[in-house]
Amino acid sequence: LVTQLKNQNPLEPQDNGEFVAQLAQFSSLEGITTLNDTVGGLATNLAGSLSSSQALQASSLVGRSVIAPGDKAVVDTSKSFTGTVAVPAAADPVKVKITDADGKVIRTIDLGSQKAGNASFIWDGKNEAGEVAAAGTYTFAASATYDNKATSLVTYLPATVTSVTISQTGGELMLNLAGLGSVALSKVQTIGM
């Protein structure tokens, strides 16, 4: 604008209307730049606040039981253990095979014919001989028969949250489960006591 004023022809000066229009454009541009800087700062602060809020909410899960997809669970065999099998379509039969840490099959639970949806199962902590198995980590492998072919199914098992891992890169919060590793918070199906 200043260069334009210095170099204008004194015999044909710039029209006042054009001069005012240019001043208005410069003023608008400065306002938009300031607004962008302000909004950018607010977005950064808002993202930080949201992350902190999520971390605080997730930390309240420490010590609580959650049900999440997985095939392993730490089991106190003096109590009954409840899990769920996701059945994608009606099947007959649906079975859950329980193996110990050494890979030895302890028990097979036959759930019979199941409709599509979630099918619950309860393990009383006993082996096939009716004796109480030792407490420890067990693997639960669910399967169903479709067209005379056994198909693996997803199991949802309870676990206790021991800590929460917060991503430094804006990723998802991870719940660390007692003796089982970690699971993304979004994968948790149920939160218990």
C-alpha positions as CSV (number, residue, x, y, z in Angstrom):
1,L,0.0,0.0,0.0
2,V,2.8,2.4,0.9
3,T,4.7,1.5,-2.3
4,Q,1.6,2.1,-4.3
5,L,1.1,5.6,-2.7
6,K,4.8,6.5,-3.4
7,N,4.6,5.5,-7.0
8,Q,1.1,6.8,-8.0
9,N,0.9,9.4,-10.8
10,P,0.3,12.8,-9.1
11,L,-1.8,13.9,-12.1
12,E,-4.1,10.9,-11.8
13,P,-4.2,10.1,-8.0
14,Q,-5.9,6.9,-6.8
15,D,-9.6,7.1,-6.3
16,N,-10.7,7.4,-2.7
17,G,-13.1,4.5,-3.0
18,E,-10.4,2.1,-4.3
19,F,-8.1,3.3,-1.5
20,V,-10.7,2.6,1.2
21,A,-11.5,-0.8,-0.3
22,Q,-7.8,-1.8,-0.2
23,L,-7.6,-0.7,3.5
24,A,-10.6,-2.8,4.3
25,Q,-9.0,-5.8,2.6
26,F,-5.8,-5.4,4.7
27,S,-7.9,-5.1,7.8
28,S,-9.9,-8.2,7.0
29,L,-6.7,-10.2,6.3
30,E,-5.2,-9.1,9.6
31,G,-8.4,-10.2,11.4
32,I,-8.4,-13.6,9.8
33,T,-4.8,-14.2,10.6
34,T,-5.4,-13.3,14.3
35,L,-8.5,-15.5,14.3
36,N,-6.5,-18.5,12.9
37,D,-3.8,-18.1,15.5
38,T,-6.4,-17.9,18.3
39,V,-8.4,-21.0,17.1
40,G,-5.2,-23.0,16.6
41,G,-4.2,-22.3,20.2
42,L,-7.7,-23.2,21.5
43,A,-7.7,-26.5,19.5
44,T,-4.3,-27.5,21.0
45,N,-5.5,-26.6,24.6
46,L,-8.8,-28.5,24.0
47,A,-7.1,-31.6,22.7
48,G,-4.8,-31.6,25.8
49,S,-7.7,-31.2,28.1
50,L,-9.6,-34.0,26.5
51,S,-6.6,-36.3,26.7
52,S,-6.2,-35.5,30.4
53,S,-9.9,-36.0,31.1
54,Q,-9.8,-39.4,29.4
55,A,-6.7,-40.4,31.4
56,L,-8.4,-39.5,34.6
57,Q,-11.5,-41.5,33.7
58,A,-9.5,-44.5,32.7
59,S,-7.4,-44.4,35.9
60,S,-10.6,-45.0,37.8
61,L,-10.7,-48.5,36.2
62,V,-7.5,-49.6,38.1
63,G,-8.4,-52.4,40.4
64,R,-11.8,-53.0,38.6
65,S,-12.8,-56.0,36.5
66,V,-13.4,-55.6,32.8
67,I,-14.6,-58.0,30.2
68,A,-12.6,-57.8,27.0
69,P,-11.9,-60.1,24.0
70,G,-9.1,-62.5,24.7
71,D,-8.3,-66.2,25.1
72,K,-6.4,-66.1,28.4
73,A,-7.7,-65.4,32.0
74,V,-6.2,-65.6,35.5
75,V,-8.7,-67.9,37.3
76,D,-9.3,-68.4,41.0
77,T,-10.7,-72.0,40.7
78,S,-12.3,-71.9,44.1
79,K,-15.0,-69.7,42.5
80,S,-17.0,-70.2,39.4
81,F,-15.7,-68.4,36.3
82,T,-18.0,-66.8,33.7
83,G,-17.1,-65.9,30.1
84,T,-18.9,-65.2,26.9
85,V,-18.6,-66.5,23.4
86,A,-19.5,-64.4,20.3
87,V,-21.5,-66.6,18.0
88,P,-21.8,-65.0,14.6
89,A,-24.6,-67.4,13.3
90,A,-26.6,-70.2,14.8
91,A,-24.4,-73.2,15.4
92,D,-24.6,-76.7,16.8
93,P,-22.6,-77.5,18.8
94,V,-20.7,-74.6,20.4
95,K,-17.8,-75.8,22.7
96,V,-15.2,-74.1,25.0
97,K,-12.0,-75.9,25.5
98,I,-10.0,-74.9,28.6
99,T,-6.3,-75.6,28.8
100,D,-3.7,-74.9,31.5
101,A,-0.4,-73.1,31.2
102,D,1.3,-76.3,30.0
103,G,-1.2,-76.7,27.1
104,K,-3.0,-79.7,28.8
105,V,-6.8,-79.7,28.2
106,I,-8.4,-79.5,31.6
107,R,-12.1,-79.3,30.6
108,T,-14.4,-79.0,27.6
109,I,-17.7,-77.2,28.1
110,D,-20.4,-78.1,25.6
111,L,-22.8,-75.2,25.2
112,G,-25.0,-77.2,22.7
113,S,-26.9,-75.4,20.0
114,Q,-26.7,-71.6,20.1
115,K,-28.4,-68.8,18.3
116,A,-26.4,-65.9,16.8
117,G,-25.3,-63.5,19.5
118,N,-23.4,-63.8,22.8
119,A,-23.5,-67.2,24.6
120,S,-22.4,-67.2,28.2
121,F,-20.6,-70.1,29.8
122,I,-19.7,-70.9,33.4
123,W,-16.7,-73.0,34.5
124,D,-16.9,-74.3,38.0
125,G,-13.1,-74.6,38.3
126,K,-13.1,-78.4,38.0
127,N,-11.3,-80.6,35.6
128,E,-12.9,-83.5,33.6
129,A,-12.5,-85.8,36.6
130,G,-14.5,-83.5,38.8
131,E,-11.4,-82.3,40.8
132,V,-10.8,-78.6,41.5
133,A,-8.0,-77.4,39.2
134,A,-5.1,-75.3,40.5
135,A,-5.6,-71.5,40.4
136,G,-3.6,-69.9,37.5
137,T,-3.7,-68.7,34.0
138,Y,-5.9,-70.7,31.6
139,T,-6.6,-70.5,27.9
140,F,-10.2,-70.6,26.6
141,A,-10.7,-71.7,23.0
142,A,-14.3,-71.5,21.7
143,S,-15.4,-73.2,18.5
144,A,-18.6,-73.9,16.6
145,T,-19.5,-76.3,13.9
146,Y,-20.6,-74.7,10.6
147,D,-21.2,-77.0,7.6
148,N,-19.4,-79.9,9.4
149,K,-16.4,-77.7,9.9
150,A,-15.1,-76.4,13.3
151,T,-14.6,-72.6,13.3
152,S,-12.8,-70.6,16.1
153,L,-14.9,-68.0,17.9
154,V,-14.0,-65.0,19.9
155,T,-14.2,-65.2,23.7
156,Y,-14.8,-62.4,26.1
157,L,-13.2,-63.0,29.5
158,P,-13.0,-61.0,32.7
159,A,-9.7,-59.5,33.9
160,T,-8.5,-57.0,36.5
161,V,-7.1,-53.7,35.4
162,T,-3.7,-53.0,37.0
163,S,-2.7,-49.8,35.3
164,V,-3.4,-47.5,32.3
165,T,-1.0,-46.6,29.6
166,I,-1.5,-43.1,28.0
167,S,-0.2,-42.7,24.4
168,Q,2.2,-39.8,24.0
169,T,1.3,-39.5,20.3
170,G,-2.5,-39.1,20.7
171,G,-3.3,-42.8,20.3
172,E,-5.8,-44.8,22.3
173,L,-5.6,-45.5,26.0
174,M,-4.5,-49.0,26.9
175,L,-5.6,-50.9,29.9
176,N,-3.0,-53.2,31.4
177,L,-4.6,-56.4,32.7
178,A,-3.2,-58.5,35.6
179,G,-1.0,-61.2,34.1
180,L,-2.5,-60.9,30.6
181,G,-0.9,-57.9,28.8
182,S,-2.9,-54.9,27.6
183,V,-6.1,-54.2,25.7
184,A,-7.4,-51.0,24.1
185,L,-10.1,-49.2,26.1
186,S,-12.4,-49.3,23.0
187,K,-12.3,-53.1,23.1
188,V,-13.7,-53.4,26.6
189,Q,-17.2,-54.9,26.5
190,T,-18.2,-54.5,30.2
191,I,-16.8,-52.8,33.2
192,G,-17.5,-54.4,36.6
193,M,-16.6,-54.0,40.2
